[in-house]
Amino acid sequence: MNTLYKIRNAERKSHESCYENNRLFEEGSWLAKPVSSVMDILPLLNKESSVKILDLGCGVGRNCIPAAQFFSKIKTPCFIDCVDLLDCAINQLMSYSKKYQVGDKIIPHTCAIEDFPIPPETYTLILGISSLEHAASLEHLKDLLSKISLGLKPKGIACLILNSNITEENTVDHSILLPQFEINLPTETMINLLKKSFSKCRVLQNRTSAQSYTIPREDLQVIIHTNVITYIVQKL
Ligand SMILES: C[S@@+](CC[C@H](N)C(=O)[O-])C[C@H]1O[C@@H](n2cnc3c(N)ncnc32)[C@H](O)[C@@H]1O
């Protein structure tokens, strides 16, 4: 088994377990609430006559469903391309989007984020929430960041949240494990890559916070220690 296959297998199992065992917008997991940085951006787009959003690594719709509800409420036409590698994520996304009455605004794509075509100047908002570090390689990530930058419309916003400097620890014996992320860059290196990729954009937020959380990996529970980078930019 090659490394990418092993990492994707571990990630798939941990996400499938999370999506099967937890319900969207119910207490008990990170699926309970949308990301506040994403929700805070939406009012900045309320003057647009229509909104096209791309959610890369959308999961079951934790952020795109509230975004669709926000624009529905203010009667702004809104379409959201939602991309995830996992069938189970996309299937649940479709059923949750119907439950929350935004099924007609969500366009599902079962696809790797690095393979999804992003035409230039197309999107008002691009989300990459805890997903871009799962691009197949550093070269794929660089290419994807450049496509995101080009894919924004003038004044469009990209909200990116990325893990960096990741370590994984066995919760039982505290041994250090190999992090199961395709890309694990030192925080400074990741920030420099973001700055370079979005040099033609205005930086609205550049924040890093140290976080730790527990996830299932095979038959283990592991603690992930990570510096989470929130990088929000607006195209000039
Ligand atoms: C940590 S979850 C975050 C989900 C969502 N962005 C959120 O904030 O709720 C990461 C998601 O990215 C998806 N993913 C991981 N690698 C991917 C890839 N290369 N292409 C597409 N989706 C991917 C996973 O299946 C998972 O649903």
The ligand as a MOL file (V3000), in Angstrom:
LIG
                    3D

  0  0  0     0  0            999 V3000
M  V30 BEGIN CTAB
M  V30 COUNTS 27 29 0 0 0
M  V30 BEGIN ATOM
M  V30 1 C -12.3670 17.6800 8.7020 0
M  V30 2 S -13.5790 17.3900 7.5030 0 CHG=1
M  V30 3 C -14.2380 19.0270 7.3150 0
M  V30 4 C -15.5630 19.0370 6.6070 0
M  V30 5 C -16.1840 20.4240 6.4070 0
M  V30 6 N -15.3080 21.3060 5.6780 0
M  V30 7 C -16.5570 21.0310 7.7320 0
M  V30 8 O -15.9390 22.0360 8.1310 0
M  V30 9 O -17.4730 20.5000 8.3670 0 CHG=-1
M  V30 10 C -12.6470 17.1870 5.9900 0
M  V30 11 C -13.4950 16.7440 4.8100 0
M  V30 12 O -12.6740 16.7910 3.6490 0
M  V30 13 C -12.9120 15.6140 2.8900 0
M  V30 14 N -11.6800 15.3520 2.1180 0
M  V30 15 C -10.4850 14.9390 2.5870 0
M  V30 16 N -9.6010 14.8580 1.5890 0
M  V30 17 C -10.2540 15.2330 0.4620 0
M  V30 18 C -9.8660 15.3740 -0.9010 0
M  V30 19 N -8.6240 15.1410 -1.3060 0
M  V30 20 N -10.8080 15.7730 -1.7800 0
M  V30 21 C -12.0910 16.0240 -1.3910 0
M  V30 22 N -12.4960 15.9230 -0.1030 0
M  V30 23 C -11.5950 15.5400 0.8020 0
M  V30 24 C -13.2140 14.5360 3.9010 0
M  V30 25 O -13.9420 13.4700 3.3090 0
M  V30 26 C -14.0220 15.3210 4.9330 0
M  V30 27 O -15.3960 15.2780 4.6550 0
M  V30 END ATOM
M  V30 BEGIN BOND
M  V30 1 1 1 2
M  V30 2 1 2 3
M  V30 3 1 2 10
M  V30 4 1 3 4
M  V30 5 1 4 5
M  V30 6 1 5 6
M  V30 7 1 5 7
M  V30 8 2 7 8
M  V30 9 1 7 9
M  V30 10 1 10 11
M  V30 11 1 11 12
M  V30 12 1 11 26
M  V30 13 1 12 13
M  V30 14 1 13 14
M  V30 15 1 13 24
M  V30 16 1 14 15
M  V30 17 1 14 23
M  V30 18 2 15 16
M  V30 19 1 16 17
M  V30 20 1 17 18
M  V30 21 2 17 23
M  V30 22 1 18 19
M  V30 23 2 18 20
M  V30 24 1 20 21
M  V30 25 2 21 22
M  V30 26 1 22 23
M  V30 27 1 24 25
M  V30 28 1 24 26
M  V30 29 1 26 27
M  V30 END BOND
M  V30 END CTAB
M  END
